[in-house]
Amino acid sequence: MTETMRAMKDVDLRKVDKAALRDRSTVRIDPEAPTEERIRAWIEQLGNPYVYLDGGVVVKLSFADRGESIEERINSLYLAGA
């Protein structure tokens, strides 16, 4: 995991600037694009794939250590069948 991704993952929700977060509903993914491109688009559009807004509510994703990368988890949670 890169330092940038680690910093995104470690954001403290008590200190997050809600105004700086992007809402998940604004993300547009081409369902015909290859998985890697869909993941890249998801991350680029949200900015921080670990902390974002969903209907105005701050969401922080975390995953059990099962050996999967965030890219794999995003694909299975949000992009599969998009």
QUICORFEN-V6603 format. One record per residue. N is the residue number from 1. RES is the residue in one small letter. SS is DSSP state (H for helix, E for strand, C for the rest). PHI is phi in radians with two decimals (none if undefined). NEAR is the number of other ideal C-beta (glycine too) atoms within 12 Angstrom. Layout:
# QUICORFEN-V6603
N&RES&SS&PHI&NEAR ; N&RES&SS&PHI&NEAR
This chain:
# QUICORFEN-V6603
1&m&C&none&15 ; 2&t&C&-1.27&11 ; 3&e&H&-1.08&9 ; 4&t&H&-1.10&16 ; 5&m&H&-1.13&18 ; 6&r&H&-1.09&13 ; 7&a&H&-1.11&14 ; 8&m&H&-1.10&25 ; 9&k&H&-1.13&22 ; 10&d&C&-1.58&18 ; 11&v&C&-1.02&27 ; 12&d&C&-1.52&14 ; 13&l&C&-1.06&19 ; 14&r&C&-1.25&10 ; 15&k&C&-2.02&12 ; 16&v&C&-1.23&21 ; 17&d&C&-1.52&16 ; 18&k&H&-1.00&18 ; 19&a&H&-1.17&10 ; 20&a&H&-1.54&16 ; 21&l&C&-1.51&26 ; 22&r&C&-1.83&25 ; 23&d&E&-1.56&21 ; 24&r&H&-0.99&27 ; 25&s&H&-1.17&15 ; 26&t&H&-1.50&18 ; 27&v&C&-1.30&26 ; 28&r&C&-2.09&16 ; 29&i&C&-2.09&27 ; 30&d&C&-1.36&17 ; 31&p&C&-1.15&15 ; 32&e&C&-1.55&10 ; 33&a&C&-1.23&17 ; 34&p&C&-1.05&14 ; 35&t&H&-0.90&23 ; 36&e&H&-1.04&16 ; 37&e&H&-1.21&19 ; 38&r&H&-1.14&27 ; 39&i&H&-1.11&30 ; 40&r&H&-1.04&21 ; 41&a&H&-1.09&27 ; 42&w&H&-1.02&35 ; 43&i&H&-1.17&31 ; 44&e&H&-1.08&17 ; 45&q&H&-1.32&24 ; 46&l&H&-1.47&31 ; 47&g&C&1.48&23 ; 48&n&C&-2.05&31 ; 49&p&C&-1.25&36 ; 50&y&C&-1.58&30 ; 51&v&E&-2.33&31 ; 52&y&E&-2.75&33 ; 53&l&E&-1.75&24 ; 54&d&E&-2.38&19 ; 55&g&C&1.12&11 ; 56&g&C&1.52&14 ; 57&v&E&-1.72&15 ; 58&v&E&-1.27&26 ; 59&v&E&-2.08&26 ; 60&k&E&-2.17&23 ; 61&l&C&-1.53&25 ; 62&s&C&-2.56&16 ; 63&f&C&-2.29&20 ; 64&a&C&-1.13&8 ; 65&d&C&-1.31&9 ; 66&r&C&-2.04&10 ; 67&g&C&1.52&8 ; 68&e&C&-1.57&14 ; 69&s&C&-1.46&20 ; 70&i&H&-1.07&28 ; 71&e&H&-1.06&24 ; 72&e&H&-1.14&18 ; 73&r&H&-1.19&25 ; 74&i&H&-1.04&32 ; 75&n&H&-1.03&27 ; 76&s&H&-1.28&19 ; 77&l&H&-1.46&20 ; 78&y&H&-2.07&29 ; 79&l&H&-1.80&29 ; 80&a&C&-1.11&16 ; 81&g&C&1.36&11 ; 82&a&C&-1.16&21
